Structures are given as C-alpha cells and as structure tokens.
Amino acid sequence: MKGMRHDPAAPVRLDDADHRPFHPRRRLHPLTLLLEVALALTPVGLLAGGAAWGEWEVAEFQRMVGFVPAGIRTAAHLPAPLADYTAPGVGPVAGYLLSATLGVALVFGVLRLVRRRG
C-alpha cells in the first residue's frame, strides 16, 4: 500500500510499485529542494564580505538608491529576534547557523499551513 512503512526484514517485490518500501524523499517538491540547498549553502555567507543583499542599513540604502522609502525607515527601528544573526550563549558561527535553521523551519511551517488550507 502506498504511504505505509515497509518491514525491513520482509522481501521487497521490485516489480510491483505498490509494494515498494516507503521512502519520504521519493517525491521531493521543487521548493523543498530549493530550501534545502539554501540551508546547505548558508555557511558560504560567513565567507562573504559586506552587507548581505536586502540587509542594508538606512544610510547605506540612502547612498545606494538615493532615497529611503517610509516603510524601510519605519521598519529599521523594529527589534529583530536574532539581531546580527547572534543568539545569547552561542558563538557567532553557531548563531548564524541557528538563524538559518530557524528561518528555514519558519518557511517550511508557513508552507505546510498554506498547503493544508489549500
């Protein structure tokens, strides 16, 4: 039966698709693959210099574009849950990876909710 767990000790019939062992990655959604690749590439950001794309300070945005939209000026004062990708009690690399993992988990959670409602 599709979606059922397979007993590893039982023989596998390879000629019948309904009797193949369950494998959670048999159907990998393209967005899932994209997010997994992004998570795997997260440590590369530690090697990059300068500001990450979209993470500019208000003054830097002003210099690059020539103006600062009101929404960006207002949002600049909102507190960040893990400001500068740091977390209390962990080093900078662990904080960076923790931020990436939490961000990906949040995206997966939102996508899962959307998928269930749709």
C-alpha positions in Angstrom: 0.0 0.0 0.0 1.2 3.5 -0.8 2.5 5.5 2.2 2.8 2.6 4.5 6.0 1.7 6.3 7.9 -1.3 5.0 9.2 -4.1 7.3 13.0 -4.1 6.6 13.1 -7.9 7.2 10.3 -8.6 4.6 11.3 -9.3 1.0 10.8 -6.4 -1.4 8.9 -7.0 -4.7 10.5 -4.6 -7.2 8.1 -5.5 -9.9 5.1 -4.0 -8.1 5.1 -0.2 -7.4 2.5 -0.6 -4.7 4.9 -2.8 -2.7 8.0 -0.7 -2.8 9.3 0.4 0.6 8.1 3.8 1.8 10.8 6.4 1.3 10.0 10.0 2.4 12.1 11.6 -0.3 10.6 9.7 -3.2 8.7 12.8 -4.3 10.7 15.9 -3.5 8.9 19.1 -4.1 11.0 21.6 -6.0 10.5 24.3 -3.4 11.6 21.8 -0.7 14.7 21.1 -2.7 15.4 24.8 -3.2 15.1 25.5 0.6 17.4 22.5 1.4 20.0 23.8 -1.0 19.7 27.3 0.5 20.2 25.8 4.0 23.2 23.8 2.9 24.8 26.9 1.3 24.2 29.1 4.4 27.8 28.8 5.7 29.1 30.3 2.5 27.6 33.6 3.8 30.1 33.6 6.5 32.9 33.9 3.9 31.3 36.9 2.1 32.3 40.4 2.9 30.0 43.4 3.1 26.3 43.5 3.8 24.1 40.7 2.6 21.5 41.6 -0.1 18.5 43.2 1.4 20.1 43.8 4.8 21.3 47.3 4.3 21.2 50.0 7.0 19.1 53.0 6.3 22.1 55.2 5.5 23.5 52.5 3.1 20.2 52.3 1.4 20.1 56.1 1.0 23.6 56.0 -0.5 22.8 53.2 -3.0 19.3 54.3 -4.2 19.2 58.0 -3.4 16.2 57.9 -1.1 14.7 55.8 1.7 11.0 54.8 1.5 8.9 55.5 4.5 8.3 51.7 5.2 12.0 51.0 5.3 12.7 53.9 7.6 9.9 52.7 9.9 10.9 49.1 9.8 14.5 49.9 10.7 13.5 50.5 14.3 11.8 47.2 14.8 13.6 44.7 17.1 15.0 41.6 15.4 14.6 38.2 17.1 18.2 37.3 16.4 19.8 40.6 15.7 23.0 40.4 13.6 22.5 36.6 13.5 23.6 36.1 17.1 21.9 34.3 19.9 22.7 34.6 23.6 25.1 31.9 24.8 26.4 30.7 21.4 29.3 31.8 19.3 28.9 33.8 16.0 29.0 30.8 13.7 26.5 28.8 15.8 24.3 31.8 15.9 24.4 32.2 12.2 23.6 28.6 11.6 20.8 28.8 14.2 19.3 31.8 12.5 19.4 30.0 9.1 17.8 26.8 10.6 15.1 28.8 12.3 14.4 30.8 9.2 14.1 27.7 7.1 11.9 26.0 9.7 9.6 29.0 9.7 9.3 29.0 5.9 8.6 25.2 5.9 6.0 25.7 8.7 4.2 28.5 6.8 4.2 26.5 3.6 2.8 23.5 5.5 0.0 25.6 6.9 -0.8 27.0 3.4 -0.7 23.6 1.9 -3.2 22.2 4.5 -5.6 25.0 4.0 -5.4 24.8 0.2 
